[in-house]
Amino acid sequence: MRVKRKVKIHNNIPLTLNNTFAGTNRLHKQIEKNLIYPKILFVSLLLIALSILSTFLLTQYLPPEIPLFFGLPESEDQIASSSALIVPSLFSLAILVLNSTIAYFSNDKFIKMVLIFSSLAISLLSTIATLKITLLIGSF
């Protein structure tokens, strides 16, 4: 007599306990277990903290007024004080808090992944923008 094993079917692919994660890499396993999200949030916060800290440490090397708002027409509207260089970092921090709050209450793994990775991208881009302005304008 032959014993049948119960097999889960997902998208017409039979899955058993032995081959559920067969062939997947470590990152995919961490995403499946939701272990990667806190690490990405930590890296995003670290980038924002690095940007804010570097702004405060390098303020003495910056002129009193810097061009910060490049989207505005060429005039004095683009100019801001050197302490306003933390605006991109604060903006990315606000986006990080908003996205992580939405991701926390979301049940969809794809939405969580998109929100968390977009927060990382925004944090990275704001840090690059802040450091680029500091290195271009600063007198070292």
CYANA upper distance limits for C-alpha pairs under 8 A (distance plus 0.5 A):
  7 VAL  CA     14 PRO  CA      6.75
  7 VAL  CA     15 LEU  CA      6.60
  7 VAL  CA     16 THR  CA      6.30
  8 LYS  CA     14 PRO  CA      6.43
  8 LYS  CA     15 LEU  CA      5.90
  8 LYS  CA     16 THR  CA      7.16
  9 ILE  CA     13 ILE  CA      6.11
  9 ILE  CA     14 PRO  CA      5.13
  9 ILE  CA     15 LEU  CA      6.50
 10 HIS  CA     14 PRO  CA      7.01
 10 HIS  CA     15 LEU  CA      7.59
 15 LEU  CA     19 ASN  CA      6.80
 15 LEU  CA     20 THR  CA      6.05
 16 THR  CA     20 THR  CA      6.34
 18 ASN  CA     22 ALA  CA      8.02
 21 PHE  CA     29 LYS  CA      8.01
 24 THR  CA     28 HIS  CA      6.78
 24 THR  CA     29 LYS  CA      7.54
 25 ASN  CA     29 LYS  CA      7.05
 26 ARG  CA     30 GLN  CA      6.75
 27 LEU  CA     31 ILE  CA      6.64
 27 LEU  CA     36 ILE  CA      8.17
 28 HIS  CA     32 GLU  CA      6.61
 29 LYS  CA     33 LYS  CA      6.74
 30 GLN  CA     34 ASN  CA      6.50
 30 GLN  CA     35 LEU  CA      5.54
 30 GLN  CA     36 ILE  CA      5.96
 31 ILE  CA     35 LEU  CA      6.63
 31 ILE  CA     36 ILE  CA      6.01
 31 ILE  CA     37 TYR  CA      7.92
 35 LEU  CA     39 LYS  CA      7.87
 36 ILE  CA     40 ILE  CA      6.80
 37 TYR  CA     41 LEU  CA      6.69
 37 TYR  CA    113 MET  CA      8.24
 37 TYR  CA    116 ILE  CA      7.25
 38 PRO  CA     42 PHE  CA      6.56
 39 LYS  CA     43 VAL  CA      6.75
 40 ILE  CA     44 SER  CA      6.66
 40 ILE  CA    116 ILE  CA      7.57
 40 ILE  CA    117 PHE  CA      7.92
 40 ILE  CA    120 LEU  CA      7.25
 41 LEU  CA     45 LEU  CA      6.66
 41 LEU  CA     96 LEU  CA      8.42
 41 LEU  CA    100 SER  CA      8.46
 41 LEU  CA    116 ILE  CA      7.50
 41 LEU  CA    119 SER  CA      8.37
 41 LEU  CA    120 LEU  CA      7.70
 42 PHE  CA     46 LEU  CA      6.53
 43 VAL  CA     47 LEU  CA      6.67
 43 VAL  CA    120 LEU  CA      7.96
 44 SER  CA     48 ILE  CA      6.81
 44 SER  CA     96 LEU  CA      8.27
 44 SER  CA    119 SER  CA      7.51
 44 SER  CA    120 LEU  CA      5.63
 44 SER  CA    123 SER  CA      6.14
 44 SER  CA    124 LEU  CA      7.78
 45 LEU  CA     49 ALA  CA      6.54
 45 LEU  CA     93 LEU  CA      8.05
 45 LEU  CA    123 SER  CA      8.31
 46 LEU  CA     50 LEU  CA      6.52
 47 LEU  CA     51 SER  CA      6.68
 47 LEU  CA    123 SER  CA      6.82
 47 LEU  CA    124 LEU  CA      7.08
 47 LEU  CA    127 THR  CA      6.94
 48 ILE  CA     52 ILE  CA      6.74
 48 ILE  CA     89 SER  CA      6.14
 48 ILE  CA     90 LEU  CA      8.44
 48 ILE  CA     92 SER  CA      7.90
 48 ILE  CA     93 LEU  CA      7.34
 48 ILE  CA    123 SER  CA      6.63
 48 ILE  CA    126 SER  CA      8.45
 48 ILE  CA    127 THR  CA      7.06
 49 ALA  CA     53 LEU  CA      6.41
 50 LEU  CA     54 SER  CA      6.43
 50 LEU  CA    127 THR  CA      8.22
 51 SER  CA     55 THR  CA      6.66
 51 SER  CA     86 ILE  CA      8.12
 51 SER  CA     89 SER  CA      7.04
 51 SER  CA    127 THR  CA      5.81
 51 SER  CA    130 THR  CA      7.17
 51 SER  CA    131 LEU  CA      7.66
 52 ILE  CA     56 PHE  CA      6.89
 52 ILE  CA     86 ILE  CA      6.37
 52 ILE  CA     89 SER  CA      6.98
 53 LEU  CA     57 LEU  CA      6.61
 54 SER  CA     58 LEU  CA      6.36
 54 SER  CA    131 LEU  CA      8.42
 55 THR  CA     59 THR  CA      6.42
 55 THR  CA     83 SER  CA      8.27
 55 THR  CA     85 LEU  CA      7.22
 55 THR  CA     86 ILE  CA      7.20
 55 THR  CA    130 THR  CA      8.23
 55 THR  CA    134 THR  CA      8.17
 56 PHE  CA     83 SER  CA      8.36
 58 LEU  CA     62 LEU  CA      7.29
 58 LEU  CA    134 THR  CA      8.18
 59 THR  CA     82 SER  CA      7.28
 59 THR  CA     83 SER  CA      7.75
 61 TYR  CA    138 GLY  CA      5.85
 61 TYR  CA    139 SER  CA      5.99
 61 TYR  CA    140 PHE  CA      6.83
 62 LEU  CA     66 ILE  CA      8.35
 62 LEU  CA     82 SER  CA      7.12
 62 LEU  CA    134 THR  CA      7.67
 62 LEU  CA    137 ILE  CA      7.05
 62 LEU  CA    138 GLY  CA      5.08
 62 LEU  CA    139 SER  CA      7.00
 63 PRO  CA     82 SER  CA      7.27
 63 PRO  CA    137 ILE  CA      7.97
 63 PRO  CA    138 GLY  CA      7.45
 64 PRO  CA     81 SER  CA      6.23
 64 PRO  CA     82 SER  CA      5.94
 65 GLU  CA     79 ILE  CA      6.66
 65 GLU  CA     80 ALA  CA      5.97
 65 GLU  CA     81 SER  CA      4.96
 65 GLU  CA     82 SER  CA      5.93
 66 ILE  CA     79 ILE  CA      5.97
 66 ILE  CA     80 ALA  CA      6.02
 66 ILE  CA     81 SER  CA      6.55
 66 ILE  CA     82 SER  CA      6.25
 66 ILE  CA    137 ILE  CA      7.78
 67 PRO  CA     78 GLN  CA      5.85
 67 PRO  CA     79 ILE  CA      5.00
 67 PRO  CA     80 ALA  CA      6.74
 68 LEU  CA     78 GLN  CA      6.34
 68 LEU  CA     79 ILE  CA      6.51
 68 LEU  CA     80 ALA  CA      6.61
 68 LEU  CA     84 ALA  CA      8.48
 68 LEU  CA     85 LEU  CA      7.65
 68 LEU  CA    133 ILE  CA      8.42
 69 PHE  CA     77 ASP  CA      7.87
 69 PHE  CA     78 GLN  CA      5.06
 69 PHE  CA     79 ILE  CA      7.36
 69 PHE  CA     80 ALA  CA      8.23
 70 PHE  CA     78 GLN  CA      6.46
 71 GLY  CA     78 GLN  CA      8.32
 72 LEU  CA     77 ASP  CA      7.14
 72 LEU  CA     78 GLN  CA      6.48
 73 PRO  CA     77 ASP  CA      7.93
 73 PRO  CA     78 GLN  CA      7.82
 74 GLU  CA     78 GLN  CA      7.17
 75 SER  CA     79 ILE  CA      8.33
 80 ALA  CA     84 ALA  CA      6.75
 81 SER  CA     85 LEU  CA      8.16
 85 LEU  CA    130 THR  CA      7.20
 86 ILE  CA     90 LEU  CA      6.66
 86 ILE  CA    130 THR  CA      8.20
 87 VAL  CA     91 PHE  CA      6.54
 88 PRO  CA     92 SER  CA      6.66
 88 PRO  CA    126 SER  CA      5.98
 88 PRO  CA    127 THR  CA      8.31
 88 PRO  CA    129 ALA  CA      8.42
 88 PRO  CA    130 THR  CA      7.64
 89 SER  CA     93 LEU  CA      6.59
 89 SER  CA    123 SER  CA      7.81
 89 SER  CA    126 SER  CA      6.48
 89 SER  CA    127 THR  CA      7.37
 89 SER  CA    130 THR  CA      8.35
 90 LEU  CA     94 ALA  CA      6.68
 91 PHE  CA     95 ILE  CA      6.82
 92 SER  CA     96 LEU  CA      6.52
 92 SER  CA    119 SER  CA      7.96
 92 SER  CA    122 ILE  CA      6.49
 92 SER  CA    123 SER  CA      5.94
 92 SER  CA    126 SER  CA      7.21
 93 LEU  CA     97 VAL  CA      6.70
 93 LEU  CA    123 SER  CA      7.97
 94 ALA  CA     98 LEU  CA      6.66
 95 ILE  CA     99 ASN  CA      6.45
 95 ILE  CA    119 SER  CA      7.10
 95 ILE  CA    122 ILE  CA      8.44
 96 LEU  CA    100 SER  CA      6.44
 96 LEU  CA    116 ILE  CA      8.36
 96 LEU  CA    119 SER  CA      5.66
 96 LEU  CA    120 LEU  CA      8.39
 96 LEU  CA    123 SER  CA      8.33
 97 VAL  CA    101 THR  CA      6.55
 98 LEU  CA    102 ILE  CA      6.80
 99 ASN  CA    103 ALA  CA      6.49
 99 ASN  CA    115 LEU  CA      5.91
 99 ASN  CA    116 ILE  CA      7.13
 99 ASN  CA    119 SER  CA      7.24
100 SER  CA    104 TYR  CA      6.45
100 SER  CA    115 LEU  CA      7.52
100 SER  CA    116 ILE  CA      6.98
101 THR  CA    105 PHE  CA      7.09
102 ILE  CA    106 SER  CA      6.60
102 ILE  CA    112 LYS  CA      8.44
102 ILE  CA    115 LEU  CA      8.40
103 ALA  CA    107 ASN  CA      8.48
103 ALA  CA    111 ILE  CA      7.42
103 ALA  CA    112 LYS  CA      5.14
103 ALA  CA    115 LEU  CA      6.90
103 ALA  CA    116 ILE  CA      7.76
104 TYR  CA    112 LYS  CA      8.07
106 SER  CA    111 ILE  CA      7.68
106 SER  CA    112 LYS  CA      7.19
107 ASN  CA    112 LYS  CA      8.38
108 ASP  CA    112 LYS  CA      6.93
109 LYS  CA    113 MET  CA      6.63
110 PHE  CA    114 VAL  CA      6.66
111 ILE  CA    115 LEU  CA      6.60
112 LYS  CA    116 ILE  CA      6.57
113 MET  CA    117 PHE  CA      6.49
114 VAL  CA    118 SER  CA      6.41
115 LEU  CA    119 SER  CA      6.70
116 ILE  CA    120 LEU  CA      6.93
117 PHE  CA    121 ALA  CA      6.74
118 SER  CA    122 ILE  CA      6.61
119 SER  CA    123 SER  CA      6.58
120 LEU  CA    124 LEU  CA      6.57
121 ALA  CA    125 LEU  CA      6.60
122 ILE  CA    126 SER  CA      6.57
123 SER  CA    127 THR  CA      6.63
124 LEU  CA    128 ILE  CA      6.69
125 LEU  CA    129 ALA  CA      6.59
126 SER  CA    130 THR  CA      6.58
127 THR  CA    131 LEU  CA      6.60
128 ILE  CA    132 LYS  CA      6.38
129 ALA  CA    133 ILE  CA      6.66
130 THR  CA    134 THR  CA      6.65
131 LEU  CA    135 LEU  CA      6.51
132 LYS  CA    136 LEU  CA      6.52
133 ILE  CA    137 ILE  CA      6.40
133 ILE  CA    138 GLY  CA      8.38
134 THR  CA    138 GLY  CA      5.86
